[in-house]
């Protein structure tokens, strides 16, 4: 996936250069990227004031990861060297969006073994499906939500034991 | 009547709206950031949804998550409070697109009044007196030509501005180029809109504003004026009062009259405020705020009306519950803002409130969200709460406020309590009619702030 984001008129330099709100910009880019992937679009462009975001995805790889930039807050405890230990607490996958949670089919349950990029569910928010991915490979030790339940930002959805 | 209101805000104003809604038997939905998990508004609303992490851009300004929270909670309306999304016309539109009633004026009016140049031209057409000024000045050369026409000193202002950002006083042609560049950069950085316009600088004016209310049936009333001349060097207000003291009654009547004309000119619905600069007998329209304001309680207590309740009623399609002749001011009210700030330079203070004892008693109202143990996060403005007093006379109100401030105990962070006491004890303030340069001079480092015991 390639991304292009710029602010119109952002040509200044030095102290006169406009300050970009990166938090907000990256959030917008991430939302655009996720929307692009979840809707099956190969190209998605949005303009908001003088912020323009264009997201493109290679059509040949429909399974392309939507989250290419601006990694959201860690979804799970990372395993930097790939060697998870038994003392590691389960990774908690949290909701990044406010909306209605829909479990992916076939639904994972306690005991399911998942890969690190398994789509576990999506949060339906304003008509957009925002995928929830496992973030870590391992065994699902808890499903904290029911299908169709409203969820808030940061709400724990799944716990995954990366050691299993 | 509306059934369930989502409050797209935090702090004392979220509490204010929750109280007004519950009194009307309307359910409430709070939103909060991860930094506000323990906040009072979260505990007092019927439901609460976390919409994002601490930084406001990702939580209190996160329109998709806020709208989604409104929809999944079954809310039928959104109250924006002040600040954050309160004067965002796009947000008001998005609410309407999702079948949510925005408790405020129409998006069109928000947009027009939010663009200062447009607002000024509408007011000019409605025969509301405005400061001599220019349209958009795109280059330093345009600005120089405009300044020559208007006459120095002039003020450069951002069309999207507010809170003193993107504003520069220019006293002569030599200063112009540098001031233009810095004002433009500041406007870009703060509002993502670097457009500037120019106005004649009214030296040492008073800041007096008029509260208006309008309903969908076209009824418009004013709820008197407020004097907000005690402002920090950043132009943020610290102490407000109603009615404005030491003001010629002819000027007062004129302010009310032009405020009504202005509100009618834009077919205003909901609560709004017209801000004026007043110098001698001259009044100049400055801007219209299309929201409930921080200092609205001083008008409420002298007129005996609940402005937030009226906002909710108006948004429900009901008519104003009173006419102009029902509205009679009684007594004098003063509000002091208690901010977690260093009183010497008004820099925001963060930390944990180790102690929080708020005042009370006859004629004392406290609109606050502070409590002992509360974490003050660096992400939001520093207002802890407001103390409002009302009394028969201004002298009594000043005395009552001083007693209330001395009762107030806030531990763990510096606050504006002492600087408020210093203002109340100042002879110029007691005489009434101070101008906006009063507080900056009082707190100037060379003068030094008198301690509460002095």
HADDOCK unambig.tbl for C-alpha pairs under 7 A between the chains (distance, minus, plus):
assign (segid A and resid 16 and name CA) (segid B and resid 185 and name CA) 5.43 0.50 0.50
assign (segid A and resid 18 and name CA) (segid B and resid 185 and name CA) 6.38 0.50 0.50
assign (segid A and resid 18 and name CA) (segid B and resid 188 and name CA) 5.51 0.50 0.50
assign (segid A and resid 18 and name CA) (segid B and resid 189 and name CA) 5.25 0.50 0.50
assign (segid A and resid 19 and name CA) (segid B and resid 189 and name CA) 4.86 0.50 0.50
assign (segid A and resid 24 and name CA) (segid B and resid 57 and name CA) 5.83 0.50 0.50
assign (segid A and resid 24 and name CA) (segid B and resid 58 and name CA) 6.59 0.50 0.50
assign (segid A and resid 97 and name CA) (segid B and resid 65 and name CA) 6.27 0.50 0.50
assign (segid A and resid 98 and name CA) (segid B and resid 51 and name CA) 6.41 0.50 0.50
assign (segid A and resid 98 and name CA) (segid B and resid 65 and name CA) 5.15 0.50 0.50
assign (segid A and resid 98 and name CA) (segid B and resid 68 and name CA) 5.94 0.50 0.50
assign (segid A and resid 98 and name CA) (segid B and resid 69 and name CA) 6.07 0.50 0.50
assign (segid A and resid 99 and name CA) (segid B and resid 68 and name CA) 5.72 0.50 0.50
assign (segid A and resid 99 and name CA) (segid B and resid 69 and name CA) 6.76 0.50 0.50
assign (segid A and resid 99 and name CA) (segid B and resid 72 and name CA) 6.57 0.50 0.50
assign (segid A and resid 125 and name CA) (segid B and resid 68 and name CA) 5.83 0.50 0.50
assign (segid A and resid 126 and name CA) (segid B and resid 68 and name CA) 6.06 0.50 0.50
assign (segid A and resid 150 and name CA) (segid B and resid 72 and name CA) 6.45 0.50 0.50
assign (segid A and resid 152 and name CA) (segid B and resid 49 and name CA) 5.61 0.50 0.50
assign (segid A and resid 152 and name CA) (segid B and resid 50 and name CA) 5.38 0.50 0.50
assign (segid A and resid 152 and name CA) (segid B and resid 51 and name CA) 6.37 0.50 0.50
assign (segid A and resid 153 and name CA) (segid B and resid 50 and name CA) 5.22 0.50 0.50
assign (segid A and resid 153 and name CA) (segid B and resid 51 and name CA) 5.07 0.50 0.50
assign (segid A and resid 153 and name CA) (segid B and resid 52 and name CA) 5.53 0.50 0.50
